[in-house]
């Protein structure tokens, strides 16, 4: 449980970094970042597998590049349902989701329990 909470806090901090680095992404505060990280986690665990399955032919035709579009849509969808988290457009969502995913990999490596 402690690892889960630490990972959640670090992902919220990562989202704040994304908002700081990218002009098209904004987060109003740490509380909004916590909520956005939770919503992103829920979307990625519940909706993303279904979207990947439904778009499998397109993903195969594009050699997996369409997965970047799905990640951007999840990022954009999370911003559209939350008040303190905003993304200005698709390209900001694409770049924001890429940076957030890379930071998520770092967080996963840092919180890896052995």
C-alpha positions in Angstrom: 0.0 0.0 0.0 2.9 2.3 0.8 4.4 1.7 -2.7 1.1 2.5 -4.3 0.8 5.8 -2.4 4.4 6.8 -3.2 3.9 6.0 -6.9 0.7 8.1 -6.9 2.4 11.0 -5.3 5.4 10.8 -7.7 3.1 10.5 -10.7 1.3 13.6 -9.5 4.6 15.4 -9.2 5.5 14.2 -12.7 2.3 15.7 -14.0 3.2 19.0 -12.4 6.6 18.8 -14.2 4.8 18.1 -17.5 2.7 21.2 -16.9 5.8 23.3 -16.1 7.7 22.1 -19.1 5.0 22.2 -21.8 3.1 25.4 -22.5 -0.1 23.5 -23.7 -0.6 21.6 -20.5 -1.7 23.2 -17.2 -2.4 22.0 -13.7 -3.7 24.4 -11.1 -2.1 22.7 -8.0 -0.9 19.6 -6.4 -4.4 18.5 -5.4 -5.5 18.8 -9.0 -2.4 16.8 -10.0 -3.3 14.1 -7.6 -6.8 13.8 -9.0 -5.5 13.9 -12.6 -3.0 11.2 -11.9 -5.8 9.0 -10.4 -8.1 9.7 -13.4 -5.2 9.0 -15.9 -4.5 5.7 -14.1 -8.2 4.7 -14.2 -8.5 5.6 -17.9 -5.3 3.8 -18.8 -6.3 0.7 -16.9 -10.0 0.6 -17.9 -10.4 2.3 -21.3 -7.0 2.0 -22.9 -7.1 -1.9 -23.3 -10.5 -1.7 -25.0 -9.3 1.1 -27.3 -6.2 -0.9 -28.2 -8.3 -4.0 -29.0 -10.8 -2.0 -31.1 -8.1 -0.3 -33.0 -5.8 -3.3 -33.5 -6.0 -3.3 -37.3 -5.0 0.4 -37.5 -2.3 -0.2 -34.9 -0.9 -3.1 -37.0 -1.0 -1.0 -40.2 0.9 1.8 -38.5 3.4 -0.6 -36.9 2.3 0.5 -33.4 2.4 4.2 -34.0 -1.3 4.5 -33.4 -0.7 3.7 -29.7 0.7 7.2 -29.4 -2.6 8.6 -30.6 -4.5 6.4 -28.0 -2.2 7.7 -25.2 -2.8 11.3 -26.3 -6.6 10.7 -26.4 -6.4 9.3 -22.8 -4.4 12.3 -21.7 -6.8 14.7 -23.4 -9.9 12.8 -22.1 -8.6 13.1 -18.5 -8.1 16.8 -19.0 -11.6 17.2 -20.4 -13.3 15.7 -17.3 -11.3 17.5 -14.7 -11.4 21.2 -13.7 -7.8 21.8 -12.5 -6.1 20.0 -15.4 -6.2 21.4 -19.0 -4.7 20.5 -22.3 -4.9 23.0 -25.1 -5.1 20.7 -28.1 -4.2 17.3 -29.6 -0.5 18.1 -30.1 -0.1 19.3 -26.6 -1.9 16.1 -25.5 0.5 14.0 -27.6 3.6 15.6 -26.3 2.3 15.7 -22.8 1.4 12.0 -22.8 4.9 11.2 -24.2 6.7 13.1 -21.5 4.3 11.8 -18.8 4.9 8.2 -19.9 8.6 8.7 -19.8 8.4 10.2 -16.3 6.1 7.3 -15.4 8.8 4.8 -16.4 11.3 6.6 -14.2 8.8 6.5 -11.3 8.2 2.8 -11.9 12.0 2.2 -11.8 12.3 4.3 -8.6 9.5 2.5 -6.8 10.2 -1.0 -8.0 10.0 -3.3 -4.9 12.5 -6.1 -4.8 
